[in-house]
Amino acid sequence: MVIPHRKFLLILALLFAAFWTALAINPHYRADWLMENVLVFGFVIFIAFFHNKLLLSRVSYTLIFVFMCLHEVGAHYTYAEVPYEQWFQELFGISVQNIMGWERNNFDRVIHFSYGLLLAYPVREIYLRVANAKGFWGYFLPLDFTMSTSMIFELFEWAAAVVFGGELGAAYLGSQGDVWDAHKDMALASLGALIAMTITAAVNMHLQRDFAREWSQSLKVKNPKPLGED
């Protein structure tokens, strides 16, 4: 039996509230935890305020929920100190670092990749339902949004590190001495979004009979006359 959208959203909200509360207890670095949750507070308020006007699909809410939970894990430990290596060794007896050839803690890289992979679909839904994006633009604009917001977040991280400085700035920045950290983070977020949109396009190509026609129509010039801003 399919759970109604509002009830499904309420269930996810309660689960996230419980998860958030558990990880809010005694985080490794309280000041960094507060900074990491600034955007979370704003995002939760945004969803709560707009869900009556724009109720997203269950798929979108699930993807958002998973990303938010992953982010809270990073906020609790600080991204550079999430003990995922220890977890995998205790649970499965394997070393992720050795298998992947990693030398640094890459939990932050995983989250940047997940940002694109998990949130591009909800962003696409908003573009389809609010901006009426069709065809090519329904896949390109979520990718573009992911890339641009990744850049904005890297600037925000840099500004916060400069303003706060010291251990707090370093913990929030989480570059771990990699001078190309920001570039890699943006590239991974873009890759995640590209994969998500490619999968979505492949599924729609299989299920949507007018996929090719809609794609072609979306790239045609709708108004050949120049705008009259002279």
ABEGO torsion letter per residue (X at the ends): XBBBAAAAAAAAAAAAAAAAAAAABGBABAAAAAAAAAAAAAAAAAAAAAAAABBBBAAAAAAAAAAAAAAAAAAAAEAAABBAAAAAAAAAGBBAAAAAGBABBAAAAAAAAAAAAAAAAAAAAAAAAAAGBBEAAAAAAAAAAAAAAAAAAAAAAAAAAAAAEEAAAAAAAGAGGBAAAAAAAAAAAAAAAAAAAAAAAAAAAAABAAAAAAAAAAABBABABBBAAX
